[in-house]
Amino acid sequence: MNAEKLSTEVENQISHANQRLSTRQKINNRVADDGSLLGSTSDVTHILLYELSIFVNKLTAANSLEEIKSSAESLKNIIGAVEGKVASGEINLPYQVKGQTAALDEALTRAHGVSNLL
């Protein structure tokens, strides 16, 4: 009985791994190759880093509520429309499909693994 249970678990793991590979291949063939995905991720990360830097610098120098509000204007102009597109269903983000907790856990597990290697 124990061998059957172990065999079923192994089969499930193999099936899950094959499904992931299939999904990744579809993404590569239909959406973008790994380099393009990495480039897009890098571009968005740099945009957010730059805009967040502007926001934080303006926010820390603000002396009034109006200055605090205006400090977020640049960031809002760049990414503010994303919220509406997601809310309307025009855009679905991958982490929403995976589940926010699952996506975050996956990212943290990878980050921890990389940190251990460093």
Secondary structure, DSSP 4 states (H G I P E B T S, - for coil): -HHHHHHHHHHHHHHHHHHHHHHHHHHHHHT--HHHHHHHHHHHHHHHHHHHHHHHHHHHH--SHHHHHHHTHHHHHHHHHHHHHHHHTS---HHHHH-HHHHHHHHHHHHHHHHHH-
